[in-house]
Amino acid sequence: MTGISCQRCNRPICGECMNPASVGFQCPNCVASGRGSARAPRTAFGAVLKSGGGTATKVIMAALAVEWVLNLVSGGLLNQLLVMSNEAVYAGQFWRLVTASLTSGSLLGVLINLLMLWLAGRAIESELGAWRFVMLYLAAGLGGTTLLFVFGPYGSGGFGAAAAVIGLLAANAIFKQKMREDVRADIGLFILLILYSILVGFRSFGWLMLVGGIIVGALVGIVLAYAPRRNRSAAQVVGLLGVFTICLVGVALKLMII
């Protein structure tokens, strides 16, 4: 025995087990306990700061790529089950409102979506954390399909991954606005994308999905960025549930009108 006691628990400790503290020394058990109780640093949106990351982004990218390959192998049968189709939703195939976010259409479409996720998705996920990122992606996709269903004609439909991806960018614009960064370039990009979509495919009404993705993505961005610091995660969950509820209520009201 050295006659030295732990600063916290007052147990005697040997020289080999001493860990310097602010005053005196601590035993290994108290050092481990202190590390476990330390609050992990977080981002402005509630995510735990850690190295690496991007897991959720990579999972979504893999899902988009696998869906495209399986659809190609199946001769288009998979897309027939997953893509957004107003007619199919009227018939009760409500899963399409969500599964459309996994469909990209052409090879160029899936490559663009994968590129955007790789360039922007990982950075956004690092700020939000995995579960917030996934909920944002799904909510933006649902926003696109909801707007198409509510305002599009009976026979309209489309691929929803682009709406989900552009929703991520819309939410990121909200995050930049909160951090007092310039978002004029982001707004200009959204306008150009919508105008281009209208010009090349007005009659397909696919541009409604882009608009819906931007609106809901921005709305989710507001929920995540401006949630009160106290009980932030709980407030974000409630806000996200509110956004999903608004979309589903819109679909239900449309079904009641018809």
Contacts in CASP RR format, 6 or more apart in sequence:
PFRMAT RR
TARGET T0000
AUTHOR 0000-0000-0000
METHOD contacts of the structure
MODEL  1
MTGISCQRCNRPICGECMNPASVGFQCPNCVASGRGSARAPRTAFGAVLK
SGGGTATKVIMAALAVEWVLNLVSGGLLNQLLVMSNEAVYAGQFWRLVTA
SLTSGSLLGVLINLLMLWLAGRAIESELGAWRFVMLYLAAGLGGTTLLFV
FGPYGSGGFGAAAAVIGLLAANAIFKQKMREDVRADIGLFILLILYSILV
GFRSFGWLMLVGGIIVGALVGIVLAYAPRRNRSAAQVVGLLGVFTICLVG
VALKLMII
1 12 0 8 1.000
1 14 0 8 1.000
2 12 0 8 1.000
2 13 0 8 1.000
2 14 0 8 1.000
2 15 0 8 1.000
3 12 0 8 1.000
4 12 0 8 1.000
4 13 0 8 1.000
4 15 0 8 1.000
4 18 0 8 1.000
4 25 0 8 1.000
5 11 0 8 1.000
5 12 0 8 1.000
5 13 0 8 1.000
6 12 0 8 1.000
6 13 0 8 1.000
6 25 0 8 1.000
6 26 0 8 1.000
6 27 0 8 1.000
6 30 0 8 1.000
7 21 0 8 1.000
7 23 0 8 1.000
7 24 0 8 1.000
7 25 0 8 1.000
7 26 0 8 1.000
7 30 0 8 1.000
8 21 0 8 1.000
8 26 0 8 1.000
8 27 0 8 1.000
8 30 0 8 1.000
9 27 0 8 1.000
9 29 0 8 1.000
9 30 0 8 1.000
11 27 0 8 1.000
13 25 0 8 1.000
13 27 0 8 1.000
17 27 0 8 1.000
17 28 0 8 1.000
18 25 0 8 1.000
18 26 0 8 1.000
19 25 0 8 1.000
19 26 0 8 1.000
19 27 0 8 1.000
19 28 0 8 1.000
19 31 0 8 1.000
40 48 0 8 1.000
40 49 0 8 1.000
41 48 0 8 1.000
41 49 0 8 1.000
42 48 0 8 1.000
42 49 0 8 1.000
43 49 0 8 1.000
43 126 0 8 1.000
43 127 0 8 1.000
43 128 0 8 1.000
43 129 0 8 1.000
44 127 0 8 1.000
44 178 0 8 1.000
44 179 0 8 1.000
44 225 0 8 1.000
45 127 0 8 1.000
45 128 0 8 1.000
45 129 0 8 1.000
45 132 0 8 1.000
45 175 0 8 1.000
45 224 0 8 1.000
45 225 0 8 1.000
46 128 0 8 1.000
46 129 0 8 1.000
46 132 0 8 1.000
46 232 0 8 1.000
46 233 0 8 1.000
47 126 0 8 1.000
47 127 0 8 1.000
47 128 0 8 1.000
47 129 0 8 1.000
47 132 0 8 1.000
48 129 0 8 1.000
52 126 0 8 1.000
53 122 0 8 1.000
53 125 0 8 1.000
53 126 0 8 1.000
54 121 0 8 1.000
54 122 0 8 1.000
54 125 0 8 1.000
54 126 0 8 1.000
54 130 0 8 1.000
55 125 0 8 1.000
55 130 0 8 1.000
56 125 0 8 1.000
56 129 0 8 1.000
56 130 0 8 1.000
56 131 0 8 1.000
56 133 0 8 1.000
56 134 0 8 1.000
57 117 0 8 1.000
57 118 0 8 1.000
57 121 0 8 1.000
57 122 0 8 1.000
57 124 0 8 1.000
57 125 0 8 1.000
57 133 0 8 1.000
60 117 0 8 1.000
60 134 0 8 1.000
60 137 0 8 1.000
61 114 0 8 1.000
61 117 0 8 1.000
61 118 0 8 1.000
63 102 0 8 1.000
64 102 0 8 1.000
64 104 0 8 1.000
64 110 0 8 1.000
64 113 0 8 1.000
64 114 0 8 1.000
64 117 0 8 1.000
64 161 0 8 1.000
65 110 0 8 1.000
65 114 0 8 1.000
67 78 0 8 1.000
67 82 0 8 1.000
67 102 0 8 1.000
67 103 0 8 1.000
67 104 0 8 1.000
68 104 0 8 1.000
68 105 0 8 1.000
68 107 0 8 1.000
68 110 0 8 1.000
70 78 0 8 1.000
71 77 0 8 1.000
71 78 0 8 1.000
71 79 0 8 1.000
71 103 0 8 1.000
71 105 0 8 1.000
79 103 0 8 1.000
79 105 0 8 1.000
79 159 0 8 1.000
81 99 0 8 1.000
82 96 0 8 1.000
82 99 0 8 1.000
82 100 0 8 1.000
82 102 0 8 1.000
82 103 0 8 1.000
83 96 0 8 1.000
83 99 0 8 1.000
83 100 0 8 1.000
83 103 0 8 1.000
83 157 0 8 1.000
83 158 0 8 1.000
83 159 0 8 1.000
83 160 0 8 1.000
84 96 0 8 1.000
84 97 0 8 1.000
84 100 0 8 1.000
84 103 0 8 1.000
84 145 0 8 1.000
84 148 0 8 1.000
84 149 0 8 1.000
84 157 0 8 1.000
84 158 0 8 1.000
84 159 0 8 1.000
84 160 0 8 1.000
84 209 0 8 1.000
85 93 0 8 1.000
85 96 0 8 1.000
85 155 0 8 1.000
85 157 0 8 1.000
85 158 0 8 1.000
86 148 0 8 1.000
86 149 0 8 1.000
86 152 0 8 1.000
86 153 0 8 1.000
86 154 0 8 1.000
86 155 0 8 1.000
86 156 0 8 1.000
86 157 0 8 1.000
87 154 0 8 1.000
87 155 0 8 1.000
88 96 0 8 1.000
89 96 0 8 1.000
89 97 0 8 1.000
89 149 0 8 1.000
89 251 0 8 1.000
90 154 0 8 1.000
90 255 0 8 1.000
90 258 0 8 1.000
94 251 0 8 1.000
96 145 0 8 1.000
97 142 0 8 1.000
97 145 0 8 1.000
97 146 0 8 1.000
97 149 0 8 1.000
97 247 0 8 1.000
97 251 0 8 1.000
98 138 0 8 1.000
98 141 0 8 1.000
98 142 0 8 1.000
98 145 0 8 1.000
100 141 0 8 1.000
100 145 0 8 1.000
100 158 0 8 1.000
100 159 0 8 1.000
100 160 0 8 1.000
100 161 0 8 1.000
101 137 0 8 1.000
101 138 0 8 1.000
101 140 0 8 1.000
101 141 0 8 1.000
101 142 0 8 1.000
101 145 0 8 1.000
101 160 0 8 1.000
101 161 0 8 1.000
101 163 0 8 1.000
101 164 0 8 1.000
102 161 0 8 1.000
103 158 0 8 1.000
103 159 0 8 1.000
103 160 0 8 1.000
103 161 0 8 1.000
104 110 0 8 1.000
104 113 0 8 1.000
104 159 0 8 1.000
104 160 0 8 1.000
104 161 0 8 1.000
104 162 0 8 1.000
105 159 0 8 1.000
109 159 0 8 1.000
109 161 0 8 1.000
109 162 0 8 1.000
110 161 0 8 1.000
112 162 0 8 1.000
113 161 0 8 1.000
113 162 0 8 1.000
113 165 0 8 1.000
116 165 0 8 1.000
116 168 0 8 1.000
116 169 0 8 1.000
117 165 0 8 1.000
117 168 0 8 1.000
120 168 0 8 1.000
120 169 0 8 1.000
120 172 0 8 1.000
121 133 0 8 1.000
121 168 0 8 1.000
124 133 0 8 1.000
124 136 0 8 1.000
124 168 0 8 1.000
124 171 0 8 1.000
124 172 0 8 1.000
124 175 0 8 1.000
125 133 0 8 1.000
127 175 0 8 1.000
128 136 0 8 1.000
128 224 0 8 1.000
132 224 0 8 1.000
132 236 0 8 1.000
133 168 0 8 1.000
135 220 0 8 1.000
135 240 0 8 1.000
136 167 0 8 1.000
136 168 0 8 1.000
136 171 0 8 1.000
136 217 0 8 1.000
136 220 0 8 1.000
136 221 0 8 1.000
136 224 0 8 1.000
137 164 0 8 1.000
137 165 0 8 1.000
137 168 0 8 1.000
138 164 0 8 1.000
139 216 0 8 1.000
139 217 0 8 1.000
139 220 0 8 1.000
139 240 0 8 1.000
139 243 0 8 1.000
139 244 0 8 1.000
139 247 0 8 1.000
140 163 0 8 1.000
140 164 0 8 1.000
140 165 0 8 1.000
140 166 0 8 1.000
140 167 0 8 1.000
140 168 0 8 1.000
140 170 0 8 1.000
140 171 0 8 1.000
140 212 0 8 1.000
140 213 0 8 1.000
140 216 0 8 1.000
140 217 0 8 1.000
140 220 0 8 1.000
141 160 0 8 1.000
141 163 0 8 1.000
141 164 0 8 1.000
141 167 0 8 1.000
141 209 0 8 1.000
141 213 0 8 1.000
141 216 0 8 1.000
142 216 0 8 1.000
142 244 0 8 1.000
142 247 0 8 1.000
143 163 0 8 1.000
143 209 0 8 1.000
143 212 0 8 1.000
143 213 0 8 1.000
143 215 0 8 1.000
143 216 0 8 1.000
143 217 0 8 1.000
143 247 0 8 1.000
144 160 0 8 1.000
144 163 0 8 1.000
144 208 0 8 1.000
144 209 0 8 1.000
144 210 0 8 1.000
144 211 0 8 1.000
144 212 0 8 1.000
144 213 0 8 1.000
144 216 0 8 1.000
145 160 0 8 1.000
145 163 0 8 1.000
145 209 0 8 1.000
146 212 0 8 1.000
146 216 0 8 1.000
146 247 0 8 1.000
146 248 0 8 1.000
146 250 0 8 1.000
146 251 0 8 1.000
147 208 0 8 1.000
147 209 0 8 1.000
147 211 0 8 1.000
147 212 0 8 1.000
147 213 0 8 1.000
147 215 0 8 1.000
148 156 0 8 1.000
148 157 0 8 1.000
148 158 0 8 1.000
148 205 0 8 1.000
148 206 0 8 1.000
148 208 0 8 1.000
148 209 0 8 1.000
148 212 0 8 1.000
149 251 0 8 1.000
149 254 0 8 1.000
150 250 0 8 1.000
150 251 0 8 1.000
150 253 0 8 1.000
150 254 0 8 1.000
151 205 0 8 1.000
151 208 0 8 1.000
152 205 0 8 1.000
152 208 0 8 1.000
153 205 0 8 1.000
156 204 0 8 1.000
156 205 0 8 1.000
156 206 0 8 1.000
156 208 0 8 1.000
157 204 0 8 1.000
157 205 0 8 1.000
157 206 0 8 1.000
158 204 0 8 1.000
158 206 0 8 1.000
158 209 0 8 1.000
160 209 0 8 1.000
162 209 0 8 1.000
162 210 0 8 1.000
163 209 0 8 1.000
163 210 0 8 1.000
163 212 0 8 1.000
163 213 0 8 1.000
164 213 0 8 1.000
166 190 0 8 1.000
166 193 0 8 1.000
166 210 0 8 1.000
166 213 0 8 1.000
166 214 0 8 1.000
167 213 0 8 1.000
167 214 0 8 1.000
167 216 0 8 1.000
167 217 0 8 1.000
167 218 0 8 1.000
168 217 0 8 1.000
169 186 0 8 1.000
169 189 0 8 1.000
169 190 0 8 1.000
170 186 0 8 1.000
170 190 0 8 1.000
170 213 0 8 1.000
170 214 0 8 1.000
170 215 0 8 1.000
170 217 0 8 1.000
170 218 0 8 1.000
170 221 0 8 1.000
171 217 0 8 1.000
171 218 0 8 1.000
171 220 0 8 1.000
171 221 0 8 1.000
171 224 0 8 1.000
172 186 0 8 1.000
173 183 0 8 1.000
173 186 0 8 1.000
173 187 0 8 1.000
173 190 0 8 1.000
173 218 0 8 1.000
174 218 0 8 1.000
174 221 0 8 1.000
174 222 0 8 1.000
174 225 0 8 1.000
175 221 0 8 1.000
175 224 0 8 1.000
175 225 0 8 1.000
176 182 0 8 1.000
176 183 0 8 1.000
176 186 0 8 1.000
177 183 0 8 1.000
178 225 0 8 1.000
178 226 0 8 1.000
190 214 0 8 1.000
193 210 0 8 1.000
194 207 0 8 1.000
194 210 0 8 1.000
194 211 0 8 1.000
194 214 0 8 1.000
197 206 0 8 1.000
197 207 0 8 1.000
197 210 0 8 1.000
198 207 0 8 1.000
201 207 0 8 1.000
216 243 0 8 1.000
216 247 0 8 1.000
219 243 0 8 1.000
220 240 0 8 1.000
220 243 0 8 1.000
223 236 0 8 1.000
223 239 0 8 1.000
223 240 0 8 1.000
223 243 0 8 1.000
224 236 0 8 1.000
227 235 0 8 1.000
227 236 0 8 1.000
227 239 0 8 1.000
228 235 0 8 1.000
END
